[in-house]
Amino acid sequence: MRLLRRPFRPPRNDVMKKRNLIYNTDDTIVAVSTPVGEGGIGIVRLSGRKALLIADKIFVSKDKSKPSTFKTYTIHYGRVVKKSSPKEIIDEVILTVMRAPKSYTKEDVVEINCHGGIVPLRRILDLALSRGARLAQPGEFTKRAFINGRIDLAQAEAVLDIIRSKTDSFMKVALGHLEGGLSNKISSLKEKLLDILSELEARIDFSEDDIELVPKEDLSKKLYASFREIKKLIDDAWKGMILKEGIMCVICGKPNVGKSSLMNVLLRRNRVIVTSVPGTTRDAIEEEINLKDIPIRVVDTAGISEARDIVEEHGIRKSKSYIKRADIILFMLDFSKRWSKTDEEIFNSIRDKNFITIANKSDLKKKLDINKIKKITGKDEIVETSLLRRKNLDKVEEAILQKIWHGEIPHPEGAFVTNLRHRKDLEGAHKCIRKAIKALGEKSTAFPEIVASEVKEAVFFLNSILGDTIEPDILDRIFSKFCIGK
């Protein structure tokens, strides 16, 4: 008979208690949850044990009833009033009550919708502070949702991703993470590793007993399966990072080849001055575009040539700095000019980079030897275009997309890793499992202890993604990126 002994796992409630010991959630926090400035509506949000009592002190409803008597998920019209002598009306408002535990933070939450101006928002905020609330720290509402167990850390980070989404595709990915897509994947991997750990602990605890144990080959297969799953998440992380962060696309070439014209075409507006005078652009200019749902930072650089003055020298130095940091380079040539020494020098500086060759001015008499360029660059594809005539502009965009995705456009619904912290933790878990597989294959009687140690470490890394083994200073750093009202 096989005896299975599962390793000790702290109950979810114990995890919550540990988080509450580290972070005090007894006080009530308040913040403005809408952007500063003029607007139709502004929101002041309170969360905590005294949220309803504070609302009692500052809100007067039309029927004179108190917020502490309101049912959850109800909305009430009234006024925020400074109940001093004489009474002073601050603003007409709509007050929403969401009682614990079914609220964003799993605490009592009150939201006051007032007129969206700086003065009413500030005065209502000051009034709530004077009645016993504390100003919330950046991301503290979401941090409380995490501490109180409503969401895990990966889901909390997805909230910030949704707020900062630049494209529809990444918005879909972030929403999938908030709904638990990535968390479920990590939790599933963790459960599989814990099952392997239980088998290993059975070997350690009952090695001398006459008990049927799982063969080493079966343990090896299970470890390999987890190894491959984690490797797939790591390998696909670049897709998620591109959807989130986008790429830097630098346009380079000698003066007067059409770099600024290409910049304007990609932006669909005349952002950069274009003249027939070489060296018109003397500084790097950055703008962001959305190309088929990919955020792309396009950089127009100064033409690289022999500097005529100190300003041009600085511009060229800056261009070279951008080229070093570029994800993709658009190497521009002039169809009406022969391959020059300057072209060769520029190409030598980018030959090891991810570049696309664009031959502009195809409407003019052709002097550029395309076959020679293909041989020099080692690439068969050269995009021939005329920016003046708007010819083959779609091919330029297609070439950029091909470079980004390498012909493999991902579906935004996938559970992509979009966070550098998650990727590092996955790499840590992957490394541990590799060591465990190696130890399992060695002829040693101590293999269960060695393998179990590595598997436990891998579980630790996965728990870090979910926030169960995260250090307080790292947690503070994560939530410091949020705005104060979220």
C-alpha positions in Angstrom: 0.0 0.0 0.0 1.4 3.4 -0.9 1.4 6.0 1.8 1.2 9.6 0.7 2.2 12.3 3.1 1.6 15.8 1.9 4.0 18.6 3.1 2.7 21.2 5.5 1.1 24.1 3.8 0.0 27.1 5.8 -3.8 27.6 5.5 -4.9 30.7 3.6 -6.2 32.3 6.8 -2.7 31.9 8.3 -1.2 33.7 5.3 -3.8 36.5 5.8 -2.9 36.8 9.5 0.8 37.1 8.7 0.1 39.9 6.2 -2.0 41.7 8.8 0.7 41.4 11.4 3.1 43.1 9.0 0.7 45.8 7.8 -1.7 47.6 10.2 -5.1 47.8 8.6 -7.0 49.0 11.7 -7.0 52.7 10.7 -9.3 54.2 8.0 -7.7 55.7 4.9 -8.9 58.4 2.6 -7.8 59.7 -0.8 -8.9 61.5 -3.9 -9.4 58.7 -6.5 -9.7 60.9 -9.6 -7.1 62.9 -11.5 -6.3 66.4 -10.3 -7.9 69.2 -12.4 -11.3 70.2 -13.6 -13.9 67.5 -14.5 -17.5 66.7 -14.2 -17.1 64.4 -11.3 -14.5 63.9 -8.6 -14.3 61.0 -6.1 -13.1 60.9 -2.5 -12.8 57.3 -1.3 -12.6 56.0 2.3 -11.8 52.5 3.4 -11.6 51.0 6.9 -13.5 50.3 10.1 -14.5 53.9 10.7 -15.4 54.8 7.1 -19.1 54.8 7.8 -18.8 56.6 11.1 -16.7 59.3 9.4 -19.3 59.6 6.7 -21.9 60.1 9.5 -20.0 63.2 10.6 -19.6 64.9 7.3 -22.6 63.8 5.1 -26.3 64.8 5.5 -28.7 62.9 3.3 -32.0 64.4 2.0 -34.0 62.3 4.5 -31.6 63.0 7.3 -30.6 59.3 7.7 -27.0 58.4 8.5 -24.6 56.4 6.2 -24.0 53.9 9.0 -27.6 52.8 8.6 -27.5 52.5 4.8 -27.6 49.1 3.2 -24.6 47.9 1.2 -24.4 48.7 -2.6 -26.7 51.7 -2.2 -26.3 55.3 -3.5 -27.6 58.4 -1.7 -28.0 62.0 -2.6 -27.1 64.7 0.0 -24.5 67.3 1.0 -21.1 67.2 2.6 -21.4 69.6 5.5 -18.9 71.0 8.0 -21.0 70.6 11.1 -19.6 73.5 13.0 -21.3 76.6 14.2 -22.6 77.8 11.9 -23.0 74.8 9.6 -21.2 75.2 6.2 -22.2 73.3 3.1 -19.1 72.1 1.2 -20.8 70.5 -1.9 -23.8 68.6 -3.2 -22.7 64.9 -3.6 -23.7 61.4 -4.3 -22.5 58.9 -1.6 -22.0 55.2 -2.3 -21.8 52.6 0.5 -20.0 49.2 0.1 -19.9 47.2 3.3 -17.3 44.6 4.2 -16.4 42.0 3.0 -17.9 42.5 -0.4 -16.0 45.6 -1.4 -12.7 46.4 -3.2 -10.6 46.3 -0.1 -12.9 43.8 1.9 -13.4 46.6 4.3 -16.2 49.1 4.7 -15.8 51.5 1.7 -17.5 54.9 1.2 -17.2 56.8 -2.1 -18.2 60.4 -2.3 -18.9 61.7 -5.8 -18.6 65.5 -5.8 -18.1 68.1 -8.5 -14.7 67.5 -10.1 -12.8 70.6 -9.1 -9.7 71.1 -7.0 -11.5 73.1 -4.3 -14.4 70.8 -3.5 -12.2 67.7 -3.6 -9.6 69.2 -1.3 -12.2 70.5 1.2 -14.0 67.1 1.4 -10.6 65.4 1.8 -9.5 67.8 4.5 -12.9 67.3 6.3 -12.5 63.5 6.3 -9.0 63.8 7.6 -10.1 66.1 10.4 -12.8 63.5 11.4 -10.3 60.7 12.0 -9.2 59.3 8.6 -5.6 59.0 7.5 -4.3 60.0 4.0 -3.8 56.9 2.0 -0.3 55.9 0.7 0.2 55.2 -3.0 -1.7 52.1 -3.9 -2.9 51.5 -0.4 -6.5 50.6 -1.4 -5.2 47.8 -3.7 -2.6 46.8 -1.1 -5.4 46.3 1.4 -7.3 44.2 -1.1 -4.2 42.0 -1.3 -3.5 42.0 2.5 -7.2 41.1 3.2 -7.0 38.2 0.7 -9.4 39.5 -2.0 -6.7 39.3 -4.7 -3.1 37.9 -4.8 -0.1 40.0 -5.7 -0.1 39.1 -9.4 -3.7 40.3 -9.6 -2.8 43.5 -7.7 -0.1 44.2 -10.2 -2.6 43.7 -13.0 -4.6 46.6 -11.6 -1.7 48.9 -12.3 -1.2 47.4 -15.7 -4.9 48.1 -16.6 -4.5 51.7 -15.5 -1.3 52.1 -17.6 -2.5 50.1 -20.6 -1.5 51.8 -23.9 -3.2 49.4 -26.3 -6.3 47.2 -26.5 -4.2 44.1 -26.7 -2.4 44.7 -23.5 -5.6 45.8 -21.8 -7.0 42.3 -22.6 -3.9 40.7 -21.2 -4.0 42.8 -18.0 -7.7 42.0 -17.5 -7.0 38.3 -17.9 -4.4 38.6 -15.2 -6.8 40.4 -12.9 -9.4 37.7 -13.4 -6.7 35.1 -12.3 -5.4 33.8 -15.6 -1.7 34.0 -14.7 -2.3 33.3 -11.0 -4.2 30.1 -11.8 -1.3 29.0 -14.0 1.2 29.6 -11.3 -1.0 28.0 -8.6 -1.4 24.9 -10.8 2.4 24.7 -11.2 2.8 25.1 -7.5 0.3 22.3 -6.7 2.2 19.9 -9.1 5.5 20.7 -7.4 3.9 20.2 -3.9 2.6 16.8 -5.0 6.1 15.9 -6.1 7.4 17.1 -2.7 4.9 14.9 -0.9 6.3 11.9 -2.7 9.8 12.9 -1.8 9.0 13.4 1.8 7.3 10.0 1.9 10.7 8.5 0.7 12.6 10.5 3.4 10.2 9.6 6.3 9.5 6.0 5.4 12.7 4.9 3.6 13.2 1.9 5.8 9.5 0.8 5.9 8.0 -1.8 3.6 5.9 0.8 1.7 5.3 1.0 -2.0 6.8 4.3 -3.3 6.5 6.1 -6.6 9.3 5.0 -9.0 12.1 7.6 -9.6 11.2 7.5 -13.3 7.7 8.8 -12.5 9.1 11.6 -10.3 11.4 12.5 -13.2 8.6 12.7 -15.7 6.6 14.9 -13.3 9.6 17.2 -12.8 10.2 17.4 -16.5 6.6 18.4 -17.2 6.8 21.3 -14.7 10.2 22.2 -16.1 8.7 22.5 -19.6 5.7 24.5 -18.4 7.8 27.1 -16.6 10.2 27.2 -19.6 7.3 28.0 -21.9 6.2 30.9 -19.7 9.7 32.2 -19.6 10.1 31.8 -23.4 6.8 33.6 -24.1 7.6 36.4 -21.7 9.0 38.6 -24.4 5.6 38.7 -26.1 4.0 40.0 -22.9 6.8 42.5 -22.4 6.3 43.9 -25.9 2.6 44.2 -25.5 3.2 46.1 -22.2 6.3 48.1 -22.8 6.5 48.2 -26.6 9.8 48.7 -28.4 12.2 51.5 -29.4 12.4 52.0 -33.1 15.3 54.3 -34.2 15.6 55.8 -37.6 19.2 56.4 -38.7 21.1 57.2 -41.8 23.2 60.0 -43.3 21.7 63.5 -43.7 18.9 64.1 -46.2 17.8 60.5 -46.8 14.3 61.1 -45.5 14.5 60.2 -41.8 12.2 63.0 -40.7 9.8 62.4 -43.5 9.5 58.7 -42.4 9.0 59.9 -38.8 6.1 62.2 -40.0 4.6 59.4 -42.1 4.6 56.9 -39.2 3.1 59.5 -36.8 0.5 60.5 -39.4 1.3 64.2 -38.8 4.0 66.7 -39.4 5.9 66.5 -36.2 9.4 67.1 -37.6 10.6 69.9 -39.8 11.4 68.6 -43.3 13.6 70.6 -45.8 15.9 69.8 -48.6 18.8 71.2 -46.6 21.0 68.4 -45.2 21.3 68.4 -41.4 17.9 70.1 -40.7 17.3 67.7 -37.8 20.1 68.4 -35.2 18.7 66.6 -32.2 16.9 63.3 -31.5 13.1 63.5 -31.5 11.0 60.9 -29.7 7.3 60.2 -30.2 5.0 57.2 -29.5 2.8 55.5 -32.0 0.3 52.6 -31.8 1.2 50.2 -34.7 -1.3 47.3 -34.8 -1.8 47.5 -31.0 2.0 47.6 -30.3 3.3 50.8 -28.5 6.3 51.9 -30.5 8.7 54.7 -29.5 9.9 56.1 -32.7 13.1 58.1 -32.6 14.2 60.4 -35.4 17.9 61.0 -35.1 20.3 63.6 -36.5 22.0 62.5 -39.7 25.3 60.8 -39.0 28.2 62.5 -40.9 31.2 64.7 -40.3 30.1 67.3 -37.7 30.3 70.9 -38.9 29.9 72.5 -35.4 29.5 71.7 -31.7 25.7 71.5 -32.0 25.9 68.9 -34.8 28.5 67.0 -32.8 26.2 66.7 -29.8 23.3 65.6 -32.1 25.4 62.9 -33.7 26.7 61.7 -30.4 23.1 61.5 -29.2 22.1 59.6 -32.3 24.7 56.9 -31.7 23.5 56.6 -28.1 20.0 55.9 -29.3 21.3 53.4 -31.8 23.0 51.4 -29.1 19.7 51.2 -27.1 17.4 50.5 -30.0 15.2 47.4 -30.3 14.8 47.9 -34.1 16.7 50.2 -36.4 15.4 51.6 -39.6 18.5 52.0 -41.7 17.7 54.5 -44.4 19.4 54.9 -47.8 18.9 57.3 -50.7 17.9 55.5 -53.9 19.3 58.5 -55.9 22.8 58.3 -54.4 25.4 55.6 -54.6 26.5 53.6 -51.6 29.0 55.9 -49.7 31.7 55.7 -47.1 29.3 57.3 -44.6 26.6 54.6 -45.4 29.2 52.0 -44.7 30.3 53.5 -41.4 26.7 53.7 -40.3 26.0 50.1 -41.3 29.1 48.9 -39.5 27.7 50.4 -36.3 24.4 48.6 -36.6 25.3 45.4 -38.4 24.9 43.4 -35.2 21.6 45.0 -34.3 18.0 44.1 -35.4 17.7 46.4 -38.5 15.5 47.0 -41.5 17.0 48.5 -44.7 14.8 51.1 -46.3 15.7 52.6 -49.7 13.9 56.0 -50.0 13.3 58.3 -53.0 12.5 55.5 -55.4 10.7 58.1 -57.6 14.1 59.6 -58.6 16.7 58.2 -60.9 18.1 55.1 -59.3 21.8 55.1 -58.6 21.8 52.7 -55.6 22.8 49.1 -56.5 20.2 47.0 -54.7 22.0 43.8 -55.3 25.2 45.2 -53.8 23.3 46.4 -50.7 21.7 43.0 -50.2 25.2 41.4 -50.4 26.7 44.0 -47.9 23.8 43.7 -45.4 23.3 40.0 -45.9 19.6 40.5 -46.2 17.4 39.8 -49.2 14.7 42.1 -48.1 15.0 45.8 -48.7 11.9 48.0 -48.5 11.9 50.3 -51.5 9.7 53.4 -50.9 9.0 57.0 -51.9 7.9 58.9 -48.9 7.2 61.9 -51.1 4.8 59.9 -53.2 3.6 57.8 -50.2 4.7 54.6 -52.0 5.0 51.3 -50.1 4.4 52.8 -46.7 2.4 49.7 -45.7 5.5 47.6 -46.4 7.5 49.6 -44.0 5.0 49.0 -41.2 4.7 45.3 -42.2 8.5 45.0 -42.0 8.5 46.5 -38.5 5.8 44.1 -37.3 7.6 41.1 -38.8 10.8 42.1 -36.9 8.8 42.4 -33.7 6.9 39.2 -33.8 9.1 37.1 -36.1 6.0 36.0 -37.9 4.2 34.8 -34.7 1.6 37.3 -33.6 0.3 36.2 -30.1 -3.3 36.2 -29.0 -3.8 38.7 -26.2 -6.0 36.3 -24.3 -3.0 34.2 -23.4 -1.5 34.1 -19.8 1.7 36.0 -20.8 4.2 37.1 -18.2 4.4 40.9 -18.6 6.3 41.7 -15.4 10.1 41.5 -15.0 9.7 40.4 -11.3 7.5 37.5 -12.4 10.0 36.5 -15.0 12.9 36.5 -12.6 11.0 34.4 -10.1 10.1 31.9 -12.9 13.8 31.8 -13.9 14.7 31.1 -10.2 12.1 28.2 -10.1 13.3 26.9 -13.4 16.9 26.8 -12.2 15.9 24.9 -9.0 13.9 22.3 -11.0 16.9 21.8 -13.3 19.1 21.1 -10.3 16.4 18.7 -8.9 16.2 16.8 -12.2 20.0 16.5 -12.2 20.1 15.3 -8.6 17.3 12.8 -9.3 19.4 11.2 -12.1 22.5 10.8 -9.9 23.2 7.5 -8.1 23.0 8.7 -4.5 21.0 7.4 -1.6 20.6 11.1 -0.4 18.7 12.1 -3.6 15.3 12.6 -1.9 16.7 15.2 0.5 18.6 17.1 -2.3 15.7 17.0 -4.7 13.2 18.0 -2.0 15.3 21.0 -1.1 15.4 22.2 -4.7 11.6 21.7 -5.2 10.9 23.6 -2.0 13.0 26.5 -3.3 11.1 26.4 -6.6 7.8 26.6 -4.7 9.2 29.6 -2.8 9.8 31.4 -6.1 6.3 30.7 -7.3 4.8 31.8 -4.0 6.7 35.1 -4.5 4.7 35.8 -7.7 1.5 35.2 -5.8 2.7 37.3 -2.8 2.8 34.5 -0.2 6.5 34.8 0.4 7.2 38.4 -0.6 9.5 40.6 1.4 7.8 43.8 2.9 10.3 46.2 1.3 9.6 44.6 -2.2 5.9 44.8 -1.5 6.2 48.5 -0.6 8.2 49.1 -3.8 5.5 47.5 -5.9 2.6 49.5 -4.5 4.6 52.8 -4.5 4.1 52.8 -8.3 0.4 53.2 -7.9 -1.4 56.5 -7.7 -2.6 57.5 -4.2 -6.3 56.9 -4.8 -6.1 53.3 -6.1 
